[in-house]
Amino acid sequence: MSSLFQAPDCKQWFERWQARLKRQPDSREASHRLMTTSNPAVIARNHRVEEALEAAVERADFTVMEKLLGFLSQPYQDPPEQAGYHLPAPPSSRAYRTFCGT
C-alpha cells in the first residue's frame, strides 16, 4: 500500500475501496481504465502556477509556464517527464490562499 494511504482516514477508505473492487463484476483493469480516463493525472496546483509565474515575471523565462501548460493541455496523460506534477506542495512550502477571481 502506498504511503499516501497510511493516515487512518485514508487507510480505512482504501480498505473499503479494495473490498468494493472485489464485489464489482468489472475487472481491476476495467476499473483502472475508468479511473485514468476520469481523474486527471495533473492539475494546476498553486505552487506550480506560482513557480511558472515567478519564472516568467522575474526572469522572463516562459519555459516553466509552457511546460505546465503542456501538461495541463493533456491532463489524463501520465508520461514520466510529468512526474511530480500531481504531488501537493512540499510541507516546507508556505500556506496558500486563493480568493474569488484569482
N, CA, C and O atoms as a printed pandas DataFrame, in Angstrom:
     atom_number atom_name residue_name chain_id  residue_number  x_coord  y_coord  z_coord
0              1         N          MET        A               1    0.854   -1.176    0.000
1              2        CA          MET        A               1    0.000    0.000    0.000
2              3         C          MET        A               1    0.898    1.237    0.000
3              4         O          MET        A               1    1.896    1.287    0.720
4              5         N          SER        A               2    0.552    2.200   -0.783
5              6        CA          SER        A               2    1.306    3.452   -0.878
6              7         C          SER        A               2    1.318    4.178    0.461
7              8         O          SER        A               2    0.377    4.074    1.247
8              9         N          SER        A               3    2.400    4.916    0.708
9             10        CA          SER        A               3    2.469    5.688    1.950
10            11         C          SER        A               3    1.378    6.750    2.016
11            12         O          SER        A               3    1.039    7.235    3.096
12            13         N          LEU        A               4    0.832    7.107    0.860
13            14        CA          LEU        A               4   -0.263    8.068    0.811
14            15         C          LEU        A               4   -1.444    7.583    1.640
15            16         O          LEU        A               4   -2.184    8.398    2.191
16            17         N          PHE        A               5   -1.631    6.284    1.737
17            18        CA          PHE        A               5   -2.794    5.721    2.413
18            19         C          PHE        A               5   -2.516    5.297    3.854
19            20         O          PHE        A               5   -3.260    4.487    4.408
20            21         N          GLN        A               6   -1.475    5.819    4.462
21            22        CA          GLN        A               6   -1.134    5.435    5.829
22            23         C          GLN        A               6   -1.926    6.203    6.876
23            24         O          GLN        A               6   -2.076    5.715    7.995
24            25         N          ALA        A               7   -2.439    7.388    6.555
25            26        CA          ALA        A               7   -3.265    8.140    7.506
26            27         C          ALA        A               7   -4.513    7.311    7.803
27            28         O          ALA        A               7   -5.057    6.682    6.895
28            29         N          PRO        A               8   -4.980    7.295    9.057
29            30        CA          PRO        A               8   -6.115    6.436    9.419
30            31         C          PRO        A               8   -7.337    6.595    8.511
31            32         O          PRO        A               8   -7.905    5.594    8.073
32            33         N          ASP        A               9   -7.748    7.818    8.224
33            34        CA          ASP        A               9   -8.923    8.007    7.375
34            35         C          ASP        A               9   -8.693    7.459    5.974
35            36         O          ASP        A               9   -9.571    6.817    5.398
36            37         N          CYS        A              10   -7.518    7.714    5.436
37            38        CA          CYS        A              10   -7.197    7.234    4.089
38            39         C          CYS        A              10   -7.083    5.714    4.074
39            40         O          CYS        A              10   -7.517    5.060    3.126
40            41         N          LYS        A              11   -6.505    5.167    5.115
41            42        CA          LYS        A              11   -6.342    3.714    5.200
42            43         C          LYS        A              11   -7.713    3.024    5.219
43            44         O          LYS        A              11   -7.918    2.025    4.529
44            45         N          GLN        A              12   -8.638    3.558    6.004
45            46        CA          GLN        A              12   -9.994    2.990    6.054
46            47         C          GLN        A              12  -10.680    3.101    4.694
47            48         O          GLN        A              12  -11.321    2.157    4.232
48            49         N          TRP        A              13  -10.536    4.272    4.056
49            50        CA          TRP        A              13  -11.132    4.443    2.728
50            51         C          TRP        A              13  -10.532    3.440    1.756
51            52         O          TRP        A              13  -11.266    2.814    0.992
52            53         N          PHE        A              14   -9.210    3.273    1.768
53            54        CA          PHE        A              14   -8.528    2.367    0.858
54            55         C          PHE        A              14   -9.018    0.934    1.063
55            56         O          PHE        A              14   -9.253    0.217    0.091
56            57         N          GLU        A              15   -9.171    0.519    2.299
57            58        CA          GLU        A              15   -9.643   -0.832    2.587
58            59         C          GLU        A              15  -11.072   -1.037    2.085
59            60         O          GLU        A              15  -11.389   -2.088    1.529
60            61         N          ARG        A              16  -11.946   -0.025    2.282
61            62        CA          ARG        A              16  -13.320   -0.123    1.767
62            63         C          ARG        A              16  -13.324   -0.178    0.237
63            64         O          ARG        A              16  -14.106   -0.914   -0.366
64            65         N          TRP        A              17  -12.452    0.598   -0.372
65            66        CA          TRP        A              17  -12.367    0.620   -1.830
66            67         C          TRP        A              17  -11.899   -0.742   -2.360
67            68         O          TRP        A              17  -12.439   -1.241   -3.348
68            69         N          GLN        A              18  -10.902   -1.340   -1.707
69            70        CA          GLN        A              18  -10.417   -2.647   -2.131
70            71         C          GLN        A              18  -11.528   -3.696   -2.015
71            72         O          GLN        A              18  -11.676   -4.538   -2.901
72            73         N          ALA        A              19  -12.307   -3.652   -0.934
73            74        CA          ALA        A              19  -13.428   -4.575   -0.759
74            75         C          ALA        A              19  -14.470   -4.352   -1.853
75            76         O          ALA        A              19  -15.034   -5.308   -2.386
76            77         N          ARG        A              20  -14.722   -3.086   -2.184
77            78        CA          ARG        A              20  -15.689   -2.758   -3.237
78            79         C          ARG        A              20  -15.228   -3.316   -4.581
79            80         O          ARG        A              20  -16.035   -3.859   -5.335
80            81         N          LEU        A              21  -13.955   -3.190   -4.882
81            82        CA          LEU        A              21  -13.430   -3.713   -6.145
82            83         C          LEU        A              21  -13.655   -5.217   -6.264
83            84         O          LEU        A              21  -13.930   -5.723   -7.352
84            85         N          LYS        A              22  -13.538   -5.921   -5.156
85            86        CA          LYS        A              22  -13.732   -7.374   -5.167
86            87         C          LYS        A              22  -15.181   -7.745   -5.468
87            88         O          LYS        A              22  -15.444   -8.805   -6.037
88            89         N          ARG        A              23  -16.132   -6.872   -5.088
89            90        CA          ARG        A              23  -17.561   -7.152   -5.313
90            91         C          ARG        A              23  -18.019   -6.778   -6.726
91            92         O          ARG        A              23  -19.053   -7.264   -7.184
92            93         N          GLN        A              24  -17.281   -5.942   -7.405
93            94        CA          GLN        A              24  -17.700   -5.466   -8.724
94            95         C          GLN        A              24  -17.535   -6.540   -9.791
95            96         O          GLN        A              24  -16.596   -7.334   -9.739
96            97         N          PRO        A              25  -18.441   -6.563  -10.751
97            98        CA          PRO        A              25  -18.304   -7.543  -11.821
98            99         C          PRO        A              25  -17.176   -7.187  -12.806
99           100         O          PRO        A              25  -16.636   -8.069  -13.474
100          101         N          ASP        A              26  -16.827   -5.907  -12.893
101          102        CA          ASP        A              26  -15.763   -5.496  -13.810
102          103         C          ASP        A              26  -14.403   -5.916  -13.277
103          104         O          ASP        A              26  -14.210   -6.072  -12.071
104          105         N          SER        A              27  -13.474   -6.095  -14.189
105          106        CA          SER        A              27  -12.114   -6.459  -13.795
106          107         C          SER        A              27  -11.395   -5.255  -13.189
107          108         O          SER        A              27  -11.830   -4.113  -13.339
108          109         N          ARG        A              28  -10.309   -5.530  -12.515
109          110        CA          ARG        A              28   -9.483   -4.436  -11.966
110          111         C          ARG        A              28   -8.956   -3.563  -13.105
111          112         O          ARG        A              28   -8.842   -2.347  -12.956
112          113         N          GLU        A              29   -8.639   -4.177  -14.228
113          114        CA          GLU        A              29   -8.138   -3.428  -15.380
114          115         C          GLU        A              29   -9.203   -2.463  -15.901
115          116         O          GLU        A              29   -8.887   -1.330  -16.264
116          117         N          ALA        A              30  -10.455   -2.902  -15.939
117          118        CA          ALA        A              30  -11.545   -2.025  -16.387
118          119         C          ALA        A              30  -11.731   -0.876  -15.398
119          120         O          ALA        A              30  -11.955    0.264  -15.804
120          121         N          SER        A              31  -11.638   -1.175  -14.107
121          122        CA          SER        A              31  -11.746   -0.122  -13.092
122          123         C          SER        A              31  -10.601    0.868  -13.235
123          124         O          SER        A              31  -10.802    2.076  -13.116
124          125         N          HIS        A              32   -9.418    0.365  -13.486
125          126        CA          HIS        A              32   -8.250    1.235  -13.654
126          127         C          HIS        A              32   -8.418    2.125  -14.888
127          128         O          HIS        A              32   -8.126    3.320  -14.831
128          129         N          ARG        A              33   -8.884    1.556  -15.998
129          130        CA          ARG        A              33   -9.128    2.356  -17.214
130          131         C          ARG        A              33  -10.142    3.460  -16.937
131          132         O          ARG        A              33   -9.954    4.595  -17.376
132          133         N          LEU        A              34  -11.203    3.144  -16.222
133          134        CA          LEU        A              34  -12.222    4.134  -15.896
134          135         C          LEU        A              34  -11.625    5.255  -15.039
135          136         O          LEU        A              34  -11.897    6.434  -15.270
136          137         N          MET        A              35  -10.819    4.882  -14.058
137          138        CA          MET        A              35  -10.198    5.900  -13.194
138          139         C          MET        A              35   -9.252    6.793  -13.984
139          140         O          MET        A              35   -9.258    8.010  -13.796
140          141         N          THR        A              36   -8.439    6.215  -14.863
141          142        CA          THR        A              36   -7.459    7.032  -15.578
142          143         C          THR        A              36   -8.084    7.900  -16.660
143          144         O          THR        A              36   -7.455    8.850  -17.128
144          145         N          THR        A              37   -9.303    7.591  -17.061
145          146        CA          THR        A              37   -9.984    8.449  -18.039
146          147         C          THR        A              37  -10.941    9.429  -17.364
147          148         O          THR        A              37  -11.528   10.285  -18.027
148          149         N          SER        A              38  -11.097    9.305  -16.048
149          150        CA          SER        A              38  -11.998   10.189  -15.313
150          151         C          SER        A              38  -11.273   11.128  -14.353
151          152         O          SER        A              38  -11.809   12.175  -13.990
152          153         N          ASN        A              39  -10.084   10.770  -13.949
153          154        CA          ASN        A              39   -9.321   11.546  -12.971
154          155         C          ASN        A              39   -8.038   12.048  -13.607
155          156         O          ASN        A              39   -7.201   11.245  -14.020
156          157         N          PRO        A              40   -7.867   13.353  -13.694
157          158        CA          PRO        A              40   -6.640   13.869  -14.314
158          159         C          PRO        A              40   -5.398   13.491  -13.518
159          160         O          PRO        A              40   -5.427   13.429  -12.289
160          161         N          ALA        A              41   -4.312   13.241  -14.233
161          162        CA          ALA        A              41   -3.034   12.922  -13.601
162          163         C          ALA        A              41   -2.350   14.188  -13.103
163          164         O          ALA        A              41   -1.526   14.133  -12.190
164          165         N          VAL        A              42   -2.689   15.322  -13.696
165          166        CA          VAL        A              42   -2.077   16.587  -13.294
166          167         C          VAL        A              42   -3.148   17.666  -13.255
167          168         O          VAL        A              42   -4.030   17.721  -14.113
168          169         N          ILE        A              43   -3.054   18.520  -12.245
169          170        CA          ILE        A              43   -3.950   19.664  -12.117
170          171         C          ILE        A              43   -3.089   20.897  -11.861
171          172         O          ILE        A              43   -1.906   20.776  -11.540
172          173         N          ALA        A              44   -3.664   22.052  -12.000
173          174        CA          ALA        A              44   -2.919   23.303  -11.795
174          175         C          ALA        A              44   -2.798   23.585  -10.296
175          176         O          ALA        A              44   -3.589   24.342   -9.733
176          177         N          ARG        A              45   -1.824   22.983   -9.670
177          178        CA          ARG        A              45   -1.601   23.212   -8.237
178          179         C          ARG        A              45   -0.991   24.596   -8.046
179          180         O          ARG        A              45   -0.186   25.057   -8.855
180          181         N          ASN        A              46   -1.389   25.242   -6.965
181          182        CA          ASN        A              46   -0.957   26.619   -6.710
182          183         C          ASN        A              46    0.553   26.796   -6.749
183          184         O          ASN        A              46    1.045   27.758   -7.338
184          185         N          HIS        A              47    1.291   25.888   -6.133
185          186        CA          HIS        A              47    2.746   26.066   -6.099
186          187         C          HIS        A              47    3.367   25.933   -7.478
187          188         O          HIS        A              47    4.400   26.547   -7.744
188          189         N          ARG        A              48    2.763   25.146   -8.363
189          190        CA          ARG        A              48    3.274   25.017   -9.732
190          191         C          ARG        A              48    2.933   26.268  -10.550
191          192         O          ARG        A              48    3.743   26.725  -11.356
192          193         N          VAL        A              49    1.756   26.809  -10.345
193          194        CA          VAL        A              49    1.368   28.040  -11.046
194          195         C          VAL        A              49    2.263   29.188  -10.582
195          196         O          VAL        A              49    2.750   29.967  -11.401
196          197         N          GLU        A              50    2.480   29.293   -9.268
197          198        CA          GLU        A              50    3.360   30.337   -8.734
198          199         C          GLU        A              50    4.769   30.203   -9.288
199          200         O          GLU        A              50    5.399   31.201   -9.638
200          201         N          GLU        A              51    5.259   28.992   -9.367
201          202        CA          GLU        A              51    6.594   28.724   -9.914
202          203         C          GLU        A              51    6.689   29.227  -11.363
203          204         O          GLU        A              51    7.677   29.854  -11.747
204          205         N          ALA        A              52    5.662   28.947  -12.147
205          206        CA          ALA        A              52    5.649   29.376  -13.541
206          207         C          ALA        A              52    5.543   30.896  -13.656
207          208         O          ALA        A              52    6.231   31.506  -14.473
208          209         N          LEU        A              53    4.691   31.501  -12.847
209          210        CA          LEU        A              53    4.539   32.956  -12.882
210          211         C          LEU        A              53    5.818   33.657  -12.441
211          212         O          LEU        A              53    6.224   34.653  -13.040
212          213         N          GLU        A              54    6.445   33.141  -11.401
213          214        CA          GLU        A              54    7.685   33.732  -10.903
214          215         C          GLU        A              54    8.781   33.679  -11.977
215          216         O          GLU        A              54    9.493   34.661  -12.187
216          217         N          ALA        A              55    8.909   32.551  -12.643
217          218        CA          ALA        A              55    9.918   32.428  -13.697
218          219         C          ALA        A              55    9.639   33.406  -14.829
219          220         O          ALA        A              55   10.562   34.020  -15.364
220          221         N          ALA        A              56    8.373   33.551  -15.194
221          222        CA          ALA        A              56    8.010   34.447  -16.292
222          223         C          ALA        A              56    8.213   35.909  -15.926
223          224         O          ALA        A              56    8.773   36.672  -16.713
224          225         N          VAL        A              57    7.772   36.304  -14.752
225          226        CA          VAL        A              57    7.817   37.712  -14.345
226          227         C          VAL        A              57    9.233   38.138  -13.940
227          228         O          VAL        A              57    9.720   39.184  -14.368
228          229         N          GLU        A              58    9.874   37.329  -13.124
229          230        CA          GLU        A              58   11.162   37.738  -12.568
230          231         C          GLU        A              58   12.349   37.459  -13.490
231          232         O          GLU        A              58   13.356   38.165  -13.433
232          233         N          ARG        A              59   12.236   36.427  -14.343
233          234        CA          ARG        A              59   13.381   36.068  -15.178
234          235         C          ARG        A              59   13.063   36.057  -16.667
235          236         O          ARG        A              59   13.920   35.719  -17.484
236          237         N          ALA        A              60   11.835   36.425  -17.023
237          238        CA          ALA        A              60   11.380   36.369  -18.418
238          239         C          ALA        A              60   11.600   34.978  -19.008
239          240         O          ALA        A              60   11.891   34.836  -20.196
240          241         N          ASP        A              61   11.458   33.957  -18.167
241          242        CA          ASP        A              61   11.625   32.557  -18.571
242          243         C          ASP        A              61   10.241   31.942  -18.687
243          244         O          ASP        A              61    9.598   31.650  -17.679
244          245         N          PHE        A              62    9.788   31.746  -19.907
245          246        CA          PHE        A              62    8.449   31.218  -20.140
246          247         C          PHE        A              62    8.445   29.702  -20.308
247          248         O          PHE        A              62    7.387   29.111  -20.525
248          249         N          THR        A              63    9.600   29.071  -20.213
249          250        CA          THR        A              63    9.658   27.615  -20.399
250          251         C          THR        A              63    8.923   26.866  -19.291
251          252         O          THR        A              63    8.327   25.817  -19.536
252          253         N          VAL        A              64    8.966   27.406  -18.067
253          254        CA          VAL        A              64    8.279   26.753  -16.945
254          255         C          VAL        A              64    6.768   26.792  -17.177
255          256         O          VAL        A              64    6.073   25.801  -16.950
256          257         N          MET        A              65    6.265   27.940  -17.631
257          258        CA          MET        A              65    4.835   28.082  -17.940
258          259         C          MET        A              65    4.448   27.181  -19.110
259          260         O          MET        A              65    3.414   26.514  -19.063
260          261         N          GLU        A              66    5.268   27.156  -20.155
261          262        CA          GLU        A              66    4.967   26.331  -21.328
262          263         C          GLU        A              66    4.916   24.849  -20.966
263          264         O          GLU        A              66    4.064   24.107  -21.453
264          265         N          LYS        A              67    5.839   24.433  -20.107
265          266        CA          LYS        A              67    5.852   23.030  -19.655
266          267         C          LYS        A              67    4.567   22.713  -18.883
267          268         O          LYS        A              67    3.920   21.697  -19.140
268          269         N          LEU        A              68    4.201   23.584  -17.939
269          270        CA          LEU        A              68    2.986   23.379  -17.153
270          271         C          LEU        A              68    1.755   23.361  -18.062
271          272         O          LEU        A              68    0.902   22.483  -17.933
272          273         N          LEU        A              69    1.660   24.315  -18.968
273          274        CA          LEU        A              69    0.517   24.366  -19.883
274          275         C          LEU        A              69    0.469   23.133  -20.785
275          276         O          LEU        A              69   -0.612   22.646  -21.119
276          277         N          GLY        A              70    1.624   22.637  -21.173
277          278        CA          GLY        A              70    1.667   21.412  -21.975
278          279         C          GLY        A              70    1.066   20.234  -21.228
279          280         O          GLY        A              70    0.282   19.468  -21.787
280          281         N          PHE        A              71    1.440   20.090  -19.951
281          282        CA          PHE        A              71    0.882   19.004  -19.139
282          283         C          PHE        A              71   -0.610   19.201  -18.913
283          284         O          PHE        A              71   -1.384   18.245  -18.961
284          285         N          LEU        A              72   -1.010   20.444  -18.666
285          286        CA          LEU        A              72   -2.424   20.724  -18.404
286          287         C          LEU        A              72   -3.286   20.551  -19.647
287          288         O          LEU        A              72   -4.488   20.311  -19.536
288          289         N          SER        A              73   -2.693   20.670  -20.822
289          290        CA          SER        A              73   -3.469   20.502  -22.057
290          291         C          SER        A              73   -3.817   19.041  -22.310
291          292         O          SER        A              73   -4.705   18.741  -23.109
292          293         N          GLN        A              74   -3.118   18.126  -21.629
293          294        CA          GLN        A              74   -3.408   16.692  -21.727
294          295         C          GLN        A              74   -3.434   16.105  -20.316
295          296         O          GLN        A              74   -2.570   15.307  -19.955
296          297         N          PRO        A              75   -4.424   16.502  -19.528
297          298        CA          PRO        A              75   -4.409   16.152  -18.104
298          299         C          PRO        A              75   -4.534   14.669  -17.787
299          300         O          PRO        A              75   -4.195   14.257  -16.678
300          301         N          TYR        A              76   -5.008   13.857  -18.717
301          302        CA          TYR        A              76   -5.184   12.431  -18.432
302          303         C          TYR        A              76   -3.967   11.610  -18.848
303          304         O          TYR        A              76   -3.910   10.409  -18.583
304          305         N          GLN        A              77   -3.017   12.235  -19.483
305          306        CA          GLN        A              77   -1.759   11.579  -19.828
306          307         C          GLN        A              77   -0.899   11.543  -18.569
307          308         O          GLN        A              77   -1.039   12.401  -17.697
308          309         N          ASP        A              78   -0.029   10.578  -18.473
309          310        CA          ASP        A              78    0.850   10.494  -17.301
310          311         C          ASP        A              78    2.250   10.055  -17.723
311          312         O          ASP        A              78    2.742    9.018  -17.278
312          313         N          PRO        A              79    2.898   10.858  -18.596
313          314        CA          PRO        A              79    4.244   10.478  -19.045
314          315         C          PRO        A              79    5.277   10.684  -17.938
315          316         O          PRO        A              79    5.051   11.478  -17.025
316          317         N          PRO        A              80    6.399    9.984  -18.009
317          318        CA          PRO        A              80    7.430   10.093  -16.972
318          319         C          PRO        A              80    7.927   11.525  -16.753
319          320         O          PRO        A              80    8.242   11.892  -15.621
320          321         N          GLU        A              81    8.002   12.332  -17.798
321          322        CA          GLU        A              81    8.516   13.700  -17.642
322          323         C          GLU        A              81    7.573   14.588  -16.832
323          324         O          GLU        A              81    7.938   15.706  -16.468
324          325         N          GLN        A              82    6.390   14.111  -16.556
325          326        CA          GLN        A              82    5.412   14.861  -15.775
326          327         C          GLN        A              82    5.441   14.442  -14.303
327          328         O          GLN        A              82    4.648   14.934  -13.500
328          329         N          ALA        A              83    6.338   13.552  -13.959
329          330        CA          ALA        A              83    6.435   13.057  -12.580
330          331         C          ALA        A              83    6.568   14.232  -11.611
331          332         O          ALA        A              83    7.343   15.159  -11.847
332          333         N          GLY        A              84    5.822   14.182  -10.544
333          334        CA          GLY        A              84    5.879   15.223   -9.525
334          335         C          GLY        A              84    4.834   16.311   -9.691
335          336         O          GLY        A              84    4.565   17.049   -8.743
336          337         N          TYR        A              85    4.241   16.431  -10.863
337          338        CA          TYR        A              85    3.251   17.484  -11.074
338          339         C          TYR        A              85    1.913   17.160  -10.427
339          340         O          TYR        A              85    1.055   18.036  -10.313
340          341         N          HIS        A              86    1.723   15.929  -10.007
341          342        CA          HIS        A              86    0.484   15.549   -9.327
342          343         C          HIS        A              86    0.605   15.668   -7.805
343          344         O          HIS        A              86   -0.380   15.505   -7.085
344          345         N          LEU        A              87    1.802   15.949   -7.328
345          346        CA          LEU        A              87    2.035   15.999   -5.881
346          347         C          LEU        A              87    1.662   17.351   -5.282
347          348         O          LEU        A              87    1.764   18.378   -5.953
348          349         N          PRO        A              88    1.236   17.354   -4.041
349          350        CA          PRO        A              88    0.968   18.632   -3.360
350          351         C          PRO        A              88    2.281   19.358   -3.084
351          352         O          PRO        A              88    3.364   18.798   -3.258
352          353         N          ALA        A              89    2.169   20.589   -2.659
353          354        CA          ALA        A              89    3.350   21.382   -2.315
354          355         C          ALA        A              89    4.099   20.712   -1.171
355          356         O          ALA        A              89    3.488   20.051   -0.330
356          357         N          PRO        A              90    5.404   20.876   -1.135
357          358        CA          PRO        A              90    6.157   20.287   -0.020
358          359         C          PRO        A              90    5.733   20.909    1.310
359          360         O          PRO        A              90    5.280   22.053    1.338
360          361         N          PRO        A              91    5.872   20.177    2.401
361          362        CA          PRO        A              91    5.457   20.696    3.714
362          363         C          PRO        A              91    6.145   22.011    4.082
363          364         O          PRO        A              91    5.583   22.819    4.822
364          365         N          SER        A              92    7.348   22.226    3.573
365          366        CA          SER        A              92    8.076   23.455    3.891
366          367         C          SER        A              92    7.506   24.667    3.168
367          368         O          SER        A              92    7.880   25.803    3.459
368          369         N          SER        A              93    6.609   24.424    2.237
369          370        CA          SER        A              93    6.002   25.499    1.459
370          371         C          SER        A              93    5.049   26.314    2.334
371          372         O          SER        A              93    4.424   25.782    3.252
372          373         N          ARG        A              94    4.949   27.597    2.040
373          374        CA          ARG        A              94    4.037   28.443    2.820
374          375         C          ARG        A              94    2.582   28.100    2.495
375          376         O          ARG        A              94    2.268   27.626    1.403
376          377         N          ALA        A              95    1.721   28.346    3.448
377          378        CA          ALA        A              95    0.283   28.132    3.217
378          379         C          ALA        A              95   -0.174   29.077    2.121
379          380         O          ALA        A              95    0.302   30.209    2.030
380          381         N          TYR        A              96   -1.088   28.618    1.296
381          382        CA          TYR        A              96   -1.510   29.395    0.149
382          383         C          TYR        A              96   -3.018   29.577    0.183
383          384         O          TYR        A              96   -3.762   28.621    0.401
384          385         N          ARG        A              97   -3.462   30.805   -0.034
385          386        CA          ARG        A              97   -4.894   31.098   -0.070
386          387         C          ARG        A              97   -5.241   31.651   -1.432
387          388         O          ARG        A              97   -4.488   32.433   -2.013
388          389         N          THR        A              98   -6.375   31.243   -1.931
389          390        CA          THR        A              98   -6.889   31.846   -3.154
390          391         C          THR        A              98   -8.227   32.492   -2.840
391          392         O          THR        A              98   -8.903   32.124   -1.880
392          393         N          PHE        A              99   -8.589   33.442   -3.648
393          394        CA          PHE        A              99   -9.834   34.190   -3.447
394          395         C          PHE        A              99  -10.604   34.204   -4.759
395          396         O          PHE        A              99  -10.035   33.967   -5.825
396          397         N          CYS        A             100  -11.879   34.480   -4.676
397          398        CA          CYS        A             100  -12.689   34.570   -5.877
398          399         C          CYS        A             100  -12.033   35.526   -6.863
399          400         O          CYS        A             100  -11.594   36.617   -6.497
400          401         N          GLY        A             101  -11.976   35.108   -8.090
401          402        CA          GLY        A             101  -11.412   35.967   -9.124
402          403         C          GLY        A             101   -9.928   35.765   -9.347
403          404         O          GLY        A             101   -9.341   36.410  -10.216
404          405         N          THR        A             102   -9.300   34.863   -8.563
405          406        CA          THR        A             102   -7.870   34.643   -8.800
406          407         C          THR        A             102   -7.655   33.440   -9.666
407          408         O          THR        A             102   -6.514   33.097   -9.973
